Amino acid sequence: MVDKRMVVWSSLVSSRPVFAAVVATAAAVVTVALIFYKKKPKIFELVGEVSALYCYPIKSCAGITNNIAFCTKLGIRMSNAMDRHFLIIRENGDFITQRQIAKMAHVKTSIKNQELQLEAEGMPELRVPLYPELDEHEIIPCRIWKNNVKAQVCGDDAAAWLSTYLGEEGLRLVVYMPGVTARQSPTTNALSSDQVAFPDESPYHLTTEESLADLNKRIEHKSDGDITIENFRPNIVVKGTKEPWDEDTWAELKIGKDVRLRVLEPCGRCTLTTVDPDKLEKRADGEPLKTLRSFRLFPEVNATAPLFAVYAGLDKGGRIKIGDPVYAVRGDGLGVKISPGI
Ligand SMILES: *[C@@H]1O[C@H](CO)[C@@H](O)[C@H](O)[C@H]1NC(C)=O
C-alpha cells in the first residue's frame, strides 16, 4: 500500500517552486532556532549575599575593609585605593610576599587624603601618593614569579621605611602605572581583556563563609584556633549559600544591580594560607593546608594545590556593598562530587 504522505511529499518535490519554498522555509526555521538557542537567557539563581569586602593596596600586606567598593576591570577599588596596585620588591627586582617575610602581614595600610598610609609598630607613619604622576626615570623592571613587569618606584622614604621595618636592605615599594604595568591574567580561561596589576592570578578572588565553616569543622586538631578568612585574602566574601563549596559550580556572577563577574578558575592554595595572621608564624598544625589536602585536592584541576575559593574577571563594573544579593549562572563545576562534611 502506498503511504498517502509519500504521495503528497513526492508531488511537492516534483513542483520546483514549491520545493524551493519548502527548502527556504526549513532554512529559516533552522536559522531562527539557532538564534534563539544562542540567545537563550542565562538563568541567574540567587546563591547568597555579600558579607565582606576587602582590598589589599600593597600585595601581601594588611588590607582594608569597607561596606562598599567599586568593581573595576583591574580589581576592587575601596576608599579610592585599588587592590594590589603596590608591590614590595628586593634589590634585584624580585617581588616579596609573606612567604619570604611574614612580618609584611603587620604592615597596616589605610587611605588618608588620597594618599596611602603605612603603619607598623615602632615606625613613624609613612604616606605615599595613591596615584603618582608618571616619571619615566623611576620605571624599573620587576618580577612576580616568572612574569616580568614594569612599575614605578615610590621614592627613597618608602624604601628606607620598608627596609628598616622588614629587616632587609634594598627593599623598595613600587606602584602600578597605567599603560606600563598591567599584564594579562595568567589564569586558565582568562580572556585577553582580563588584565591584572600585582595579583598572582586574576583581578578578583571570591570565597564563601559556608566553605570556610565546613573547612573549620573538618580540621580535627587546631593548634592556633580557627582558620579565618584573613588566611585566604579574598576580595569578596559571600554568605548564605545552600551548601559549602557551592562556588565550585559558579560560572558567572551578578552582584547587586550592576556588577558582572566571570569565574575563571578555582584557586589552588599555597603555604601562605598557613601563616597565622596575628602571630606571623606558620601554624604549627600546618592548617588549613593539611586538611584542605585531605578533601579538596583535585589533580585534574590542579596537580599540586588543594582548592579553596575562585578567581574571577570582570564583565561589567559598578558599585557593590555588603548585603547585596549574589546571583550565579551555574557551569559544569569541578565535575567531582565532594564528600559530605564530618
Ligand atoms: C595550582 O595552584 C598553585 C598554587 O596557587 C598555582 O601556583 C598553580 O598555578 C595552580 N595550577 C594550575 C594548573 O592552576
The ligand as a Tripos MOL2 file, in Angstrom:
@<TRIPOS>MOLECULE
LIG
   14    14     1     0     0
SMALL
NO_CHARGES

@<TRIPOS>ATOM
      1 C1         47.8190   25.2940   41.2570 C.3       1 LIG1
      2 O1         47.9040   26.1150   42.3970 O.3       1 LIG1
      3 C2         49.1430   26.7630   42.5620 C.3       1 LIG1
      4 C3         49.1690   27.4700   43.8960 C.3       1 LIG1
      5 O2         48.2780   28.5360   43.9350 O.3       1 LIG1
      6 C4         49.3780   27.7080   41.3950 C.3       1 LIG1
      7 O3         50.6220   28.3300   41.5050 O.3       1 LIG1
      8 C5         49.2920   26.9430   40.0830 C.3       1 LIG1
      9 O4         49.3520   27.8450   39.0140 O.3       1 LIG1
     10 C6         47.9920   26.1510   40.0170 C.3       1 LIG1
     11 N1         47.9890   25.3060   38.8280 N.am      1 LIG1
     12 C7         47.0060   25.3170   37.9310 C.2       1 LIG1
     13 C8         47.1420   24.3510   36.8130 C.3       1 LIG1
     14 O5         46.0520   26.0840   38.0100 O.2       1 LIG1
@<TRIPOS>BOND
     1     1     2 1
     2     1    10 1
     3     2     3 1
     4     3     4 1
     5     3     6 1
     6     4     5 1
     7     6     7 1
     8     6     8 1
     9     8     9 1
    10     8    10 1
    11    10    11 1
    12    11    12 1
    13    12    13 1
    14    12    14 2
@<TRIPOS>SUBSTRUCTURE
     1 LIG1         1 GROUP 0 **** ****
